[in-house]
């Protein structure tokens, strides 16, 4: 059985105010091309999308259309199994689940988590694929409590995901001879997060022990954006595929991949990462403005998404405009003068300071229920810059 594991597409997301629809279309096209023409010629029996298909519960129309186009294209070549993540609206994503009976399987209802998708690989290996949609502990602790016990499960992700896996193991015990796959959207202990994931902490506990997947041949995880392999129980292979596109500068050095998973008739699953080329590189630059604009070595970053820290002792006039003459895709600009005295500012900048364009885009989308236009984002950013300038002038006046 050959599987392709991916997750965290986050369709509809922006990057510091920049619409990512074109970039997302490019990486999904590459995933579809990989399924249509596997690199080693081995057919892919199923594509697993482990949650966070969309970036928010009510995604933009163009994102819904992109998802439909991608599903349609993949289903021409293979079976597609999709679960919901913490960013998705499970009800909206799961629309049509009862109608898709052949090559598209949507698992967004926790009541369906122990009802597997039964497939047989092109090599004859039978597999049961179980989907655990994102479980909100406040709801799932009642829904997954042992029948007749009368008690709620503890209010934690560990408790509800463990209970879900117990139900899956009970079902799997009745399916002798089948290999097992579990798709889950969770934060497994020992894995490393990025800046772009939304916290799922509830009741002070957000992590799940990898041992909850004991007895499962392969756990296809979503939620964290970097590909990684947290510790698991003996015999189980647990992997995050990560997102196929970079969604923050903390992911700048991550190699984005999908995972090809071979599940033989016996023995452990074998995992092969396949790199997904990024539509646009990312880079973090630092230096004095004149140096940044003149340094020939930086020409490789002229078409990258860049984050820039300018170190001139005095903030240059028209800083963003001047930087964009060379780096038109500059997304973040900071002014941190050389030799400045550290006055106790935290190393983690508040979102309102760090990302005025992204903050404005999210705020406008929340209020208007529609995607913010570039003009609206520019107006928000101009207001932010004016407020910052006024604050600095007032501080300078007080210090005079």
N, C-alpha and C positions, 0 to 999 in steps of 0.2 A: 504494500500500500504506500503510495506516494502522496503526501499532503503538502500544501503550501500554507504557511502560517503567517498572517499579518494582523495588524490591529491599529487602532488610534489614527484613523484617517482624518478626523476632525474637520470634515467638510464644512465650509462656511467660516473658518477661522481667519483672522487677520494677523499680520505680524507688524506690530507697532503702527497700526493704521493702514497698512498696505493689504489690499485684497489678494488672497492667495489662490483664487479660483484657477487661474491659468497654470500655476505651479502644481496644484493638486491634480489637475487634469493630466499634466505631463507624467507625474509619477504613477497614476492609476493606469495610464496607457502603457507604461513600461511593465507594470504587474500583469496586465492582460496579455501583453505580447509574450511575456515569460511563460504564461500558462499555455498559450497557443503554440509556442515553439520552445519547449523545455531545452535547457542548455545541453543536456546529455541524451536527449531523445526519449527519456523515460516519461510516460504520460502522467499528468497530475490528476489524481482521482478525486481530490476535494480541495477547495480553498476555504480556509478557516479565518474568519474576521472576528477577532476577539474584543469587540466593543469599541465605543466611541467612534462610531461611523460619522456622526455629526458633532459639531462643537457646541451646539446648544439645542434645547428641546424643540424650538421652532426655527428650523434652518432656513436660509434663503432659498428661493425657488430654484436658482441656478445650481445650488448644491444638491437639491432633491433630484433634479434632472441629471446631474453628473452621476449620482449614485445609481439611478435607474439605468443609465447608459452602461455603466460598468457592470452591473449585475447581468444585464442582457447579454453583454459580450462574453463575460466569463461563463455563463450558463450554456453557451453554445459549445463549450469544450469540456466542462466539468461540473461537478456538484459544488454549490456554494452554501456554506453554513455560517450564519451571522448571529451574533449575540449582542445585546445592548450593554452600553457602559454607563458610567455615572454622568456623562455629558448628554447622553441621548434621552429622549422621551421614549420610554419602552413601548407605550401604547402607539405612538405615531410610527416609530420604526417598525413595530410588529404588525402594522396594518397589512392585511393580506396573508398573514402567516397560515391561516386555515385554508387558503386557496392554493398556496404554493406547495405542491405535493411531490414534485419531481426533482428538478435540479436546483431549486432555491428553497432553503430551509431557514426560516427566521425563528430564533428562540429568544423571546423577550419576556415570557411569562414564567415566573419562578415555579409555578405549578407543573411546568413541563420539563423541569431540569433532570428528572430521572426517566424520561422517555427518550431513548436515544435515536439518532439517525443511524440506521443500519446500512452499511455499504460493504461491497466486496471489491477489493482492488483489482487492477488489471492483471496482477500476479496471483489472484485467487485468495488473498488473505482477507478474512472477514473482520470488520472493525465496527465497534459501537462508539459513536461520537456523541458525547453529552455536552450540553451547553448550560453553563451557569450564568445567567444575566447578572448585571450588577445588583447586589443585594443591599438594600437599605436596612441596616440593623433594626431600626425602629419598627419597620413592618415585618421583616423576615423573622424576627425573634418569636413572633406569634405564629406566622405561617409555617415555620419549619420546626416548631416545638413538637416533641414526640406525641403522637396521637393518644389522647386520653390521660396524659400526664397532668394537664391542668396548669402547668408552670410555663412561664416564658423562658426562652433562652437568655443567657447573659447579653447585655447590650454592647456587642462588639462584633467586628468583622470576623475575628477568629471563630467565634461561636457559630455564626450563621453559615459561614463557608464550610466549617467542619461538619455541621449538620447536613448541608447539601451533599457533601462528599460521602457521608454515611449512607444517605438515600441512594446515591449512585452505586456504591459498592453493593448494597442489597440487591439492586436490579441486576448488576453485572454478574453476581453469583449465580443467577438463573440463566446466564447466556454462556455456557461452557464453550471454550474454543475460540472466543472472540477476543481480539486485542482491543484495548480501551484508550480513548482519548477524551480528555475533559477540557473544555474551553472555559476560562474564568477571567473576570475583570476585577483584579484585587492587587493590593500592595503586599507582596510576599517579603517576609523578613530577610535581611541580608542583601536585598537589591538596592540600587542607587537611583534616586529620583533626579529629575531635571527641574528647571525653573518653570516649565510650561505645563506641568500637571496640576490639576485642581486637587486640593486636599480632600480626602474622604474620611478624615478623622471623626469618629463618633464616640462620645463618652470617654475621650482620652486614649482610645485604642484604634489604630488604623491598620496595623500590620497583621498578617496571617502567617503562621508557621508553614514552611514548605512541606512538613510532614503530613499535613492534611490530605495530601495527594497520594499517600501510601497506597500501593496496590493498583495505581493507575499507570499505564505504560507511558503516556505522554500528556503533559499538562500544557496547553497552549494559552499563554497568559497575555492579557492586555492591561493597560493603565499607565505603565511606565514607558517613557519614550526612548530609552536606550536599550539596545539588544543586550541581554545578559542571562546568566544561568544561576539563579539563587539555589541554595542548598535544598535538597529534597530527601525523601526517604529512599532507602536502598531499593534499587530496581526501577524507580520512577525517574523519568527525564522531565525536568521542568524548565521552560524557557519563556522569556519575553522576546518577541520579535522586534519590539520598539515601533515607533511611528516611521512611515516611509518618507516623511519630509521633516526638515528641521523647523521647530516651532519656537525656538528661543536661542539666544546666543550662548546659553549654557550647553547647547547641543552642537556647537560650532565644530568640535573635533570628533563628533560621533560619526562613524560610518553607518549610513542608513541601509538596512537590508530587509529582505523577506527571508523566511527560513523554509528550506525544503526538508521535509521530514520523511525518512524511509522507515516504515514499520514492518519488519519481517515477520514471518510466522512465529518466530521465537527469538528471544534475546532482546537487548535494549534498542530503543529507537535511535536512529542515526540522524544527526542534524547537520545540514549544510547551509551556511549563510550565503545569500546571493546579493551582491551590492546593488542598490538602486541609485543610479546616478542622479545627482541633485540638479534641478533646473538652474539654480543660481548658487554659487558658493557663499560662505559667510566668512567674515574676518573682523578682528578687533585690532584697531590701530591706536597708536598713542604718539604724541610729539607736539612740537610747536607748529603752528599753522603753516608758516612759510615752508618748513621742512616737509610737512605732509603733502603740500601742493607741488613740491619740486622733486622729491625723492623718486628717481627712476625705478628703484626696486619695488615701489608700491604700484607700478602699472598693472600688475597681475590682479589687483583688487579693484580696478576701476569699474568693473561690472558686477562686483559682489555686493551683497547686503552687508553694510559695514556699521560697526559701532566705534565711535571715535572719541578719544579723550584728548582734548587740546590743553597743552601745558604752559602756554604763554602766561607771563606774570599778570598781564592785563587782558581781560576778555576782549578778543578782537571784534570789531564791528561786523555786522551781517555775517556772523559765523557760519550758520547753516548754509546760506546762499553761496558763500565762497567755497565751502567744502563741496557743495554739490556741483560746482563747475568741473571738478575732477571725479568726484564719487557721487554720481547722480542717484545711487540707491542707498545713500546714507540714511539710516533709520534712527540712530541714537547719537547724540552729541553731548559730551560733558565738558565742562571747563574746570580743570583741577590745576591751579597754578603751581609751578615748581617752587618748592620751598615754603609752601603755605603751611601755617600752623594748624595742626589737627585740633579742632575744638570739640572733639568728642562725638563727631558725627558717626553714626553707625555705618558699618561696612555694607549693610543691606539698605539700599535706598528705597524710600517709600514709593509706591507705584505712582502716586500723583506727581512726584518729582522725576521719576525715572522715565515714565512713558506717557507724556501728555497726549500724543496722537492715539495711542492704543486706548488710553483711558477715555478720551473723547469719543472714539468710535464705539466702545462698549456702552458708554452712557447714552449716546444718541440712539443706538440700536435698542437699548432697554426701554427708553422713553417712547420712541416712535414706532417700535415693533417692525422696523425696516432697516436695511443696511445704510449706514451713514455714507453720504457722498464725500468726495474729496474736498469739495468746497466747505462743507460743514466741519470736516476734520481740520481743515486749514484755519477756519474761523475760531474753532475751539483752541487750537494751538497758539494762534495770535493772541487771544485773550490770556492764555496761560503765560506766554512770554511777557506780555505787558504787566501782568501781576507780579512776575518775578522781578522785572526791572524796577517797578515801583517799590517793592520790598527792599531791594538792594539800595535804592536811592535813599529810602528812609533810614536804613541801617547806617549808611555812610554819613547822613546828616547827624544822626545821634552820636556817631563816633567823632565827629569834627570838633 
